[in-house]
């Protein structure tokens, strides 16, 4: 009977956590009663739980059936927006995101839509919605300054005034977004740019930093700084009305003195004719998204290529065999930059090394999973948009790294033969 199938489905789902059996019984129940949107919604979520992204078509099918019965349900709209986004149908995803934003939207809805638009290449609207991140309650997205009275509203005239721009989130975000700081001088008489202490030296010495911009370390007492208004770094594109096709400073905008590079090379880099390849396979484990790292062992066949030396940039990481670990030689990111400048080219997953290498203008191969962080809006061309020197290599199947590792191996062998 229908009730029996429904009872069994709920029992397997809620009590036994046997989700495959639950799917089977819920689907049997639908043969008797196909008018309950909640059953379709449960099935869509169970398919996601059991079969992950390989079942996106099934998830969409069941969410669409639920939508037909209950078009104003927020969970259904959210599910359709996310599923179509992952499925690669951005037009349909946008339709459901907009429906969601017309249905008692939360701050998280606005933030998610902003991230979606940024990854779609719509920087202007994307960063406008992205500014809602501070109201989501996510600890990783907390506004960096407690003094909200002086928070710039993007409307107040700052002519002749001092604007404090405070870093937020990780090191890679600072490297990626610091390019916008000089452009903010169009609004304010003076800029104070507060950065993480490990980045202070290299940011301060950037050719982008000119008169009217003071770079200070986060070791500085904030109360000792004299400023009129403040803002968070990642809101700069919103304030500037930046569009993706006119990304500023895509070539080397960070640098280190050649004398320091030479000094580092003498201390830590072998003096021979071998090809020098920098590699970083993992980022900060505390980052708020997954799927970007690759197990170091996956590169094993690459490490055996003759005439090539591999230098690991992963800090606190034990390497094997002929891999040379430079992580322990870095006291700040100026050291890291010197090491990167000693490489013939760099291979990196999505992490701070990728951003620093790109900002330095070093030839870099960026390895991206199928569902990368939303900032990477351009992964199907010869560069990532943010950095002209970074070539993206993206997998077509989530977590299936072998095809692009094979491609990397061929690139290294070709470069080694030409060296």
Secondary structure, 3 states (H helix, E strand, C coil): CHHHHHHHHHHHHHHCCCHHHHHHHHHHHHCCCCCCHHHHHHHHHHHHHHHHHHHHHHHHHHHHHHHHHCCCCHHHHHHHHHHHHHHCCHHHHHHHHHHHHCCCCCHHHHHHHHHHHHHCCCHHHHHHHHHHHHHCCCHHHCCCCCCHHHECCCCCCCCCCEEEEECCCCHHHHHHHHHHCHHHHHCCCEEEEEECHHHHHHHHCCCCCCCCEEEEECCCCHHHCCCCEEEEHHHHHHHHCCCHHHCCCCCCCCCCCHHHHHHHHHHHCCCCCCEEEEEECCCCCCCCCCCCCCCHHHHCCHHHCCCEEEEECCCCCCCCCCCEECHHHCCCHHHHHHHHHCCCEEEEECCHHHHHHHHCCCCEEEEECCCCCCCCCCCCCCCCCCCCCEEEEECCCCCCCHHHHHHHHHHHHHHHHHC
